[in-house]
Amino acid sequence: MGEKISVKQGIPKSKITKFIIGLMAFIIVSAIVVLTLFRNELRTIASIRKISDRPIYEMTYYGDYAFDKYLETGAKTPEELLDFGRKNLAYGLFDVWTNGFDTRGCAAFIAQTPDGDVIMGRNFDYYPTMPAVLRTNSKTGHKSLSILSYAFFGWDNKTDDSKLKSKLMTLAAPYVIVDGINEKGLAVACLTLASSRAPVDEDKVSLFDSTILRLMLDKVGTVDEAIDLIQQYNVSLYNRSPSHYFFADATGHSAVVEFLYGEMKVTYKQGDYQIVTNFRIDSHPNPRNACSRYRGIDDFLLESKGIITVDEALNLLQEQAVPGLEEWSVVYNLTQKTMSLTVYEDYDTVYYYELD
């Protein structure tokens, strides 16, 4: 008998080919599923662009950000708002943001240009921040331009803005804006007002205070509509820096909304202009004596009878910023639906945006 020879048979080439084809099909299908599921999130993240080494960013939010769902449940605290965002905005992929809802040293006003356009100016004075211009176009809300701070998400000058982990947090951007304008010509801003206390109705949904601005930009077009809508909810003010609100519309109408001793107080514009800074406006006997920034803006508008150019408005805001806390100044043209933005340490550059 001859010697036995052991032969190890390899895997047939046909099986290898089938395995490779199956693996490629799985990868392709998985990629299609991921791209379909996260299409808008990926487009939103890809839109983030640094426009200045200051730094300043801009982004466009694509698709829905679950705001109508949020209005059903609401949020009473930053933690509840974060929990909602974690579950509904990025399929649970982002983690936490900082407790950065402070708007301590701001000022805002409504006036008119020599051409008759209605404008709202606003200073944001709170260091440190990282301004970002946000463009939204939700199917369930009006188009809008707004501003937020990426510092709310823990970003700083050392943040690697190329990393997906950093960018994921920005999917919550529509919920933490501090001012903005919509396609109807409604402009909104929130400013700190210490010791504010809002009424609580157990039959109403509670909305965290930064999300009131999103509510207005998405759902209404006039000051009167804004006042009616805000009364349909409880406003859960951030206990570290509670807010009051400034609403203005393209007709030249404006109002300051405050929450004092458990009641909502509304102060409407009287005369050619209206100003708000960080003190109680409601029933104040002499606002000029309450805040030097208020007085500085009032001096100009009183002399000009409420007429001011956009460039003059930006300069006025810059002059009345809180030293050491100045971050940005913005003027919204409510007639033209535009935004003109300047940022501290780069005031010579004006960033201009149109709602299209």
Beta strands, then each sheet from edge to edge (+ up, - down):
strand 1: 49-52
strand 2: 56-61
strand 3: 107-112
strand 4: 118-125
strand 5: 131-136
strand 6: 144-149
strand 7: 179-182
strand 8: 187-192
strand 9: 206-208
strand 10: 234-236
strand 11: 243-248
strand 12: 254-260
strand 13: 263-268
strand 14: 274-276
strand 15: 326-333
strand 16: 338-343
strand 17: 346-354
sheet 1: 1+ 2- 5- 6+ 7- 8+ 11- 12+ 13-
sheet 2: 14+ 3- 4+ 15- 16+ 17-
sheet 3: 9+ 10+
end
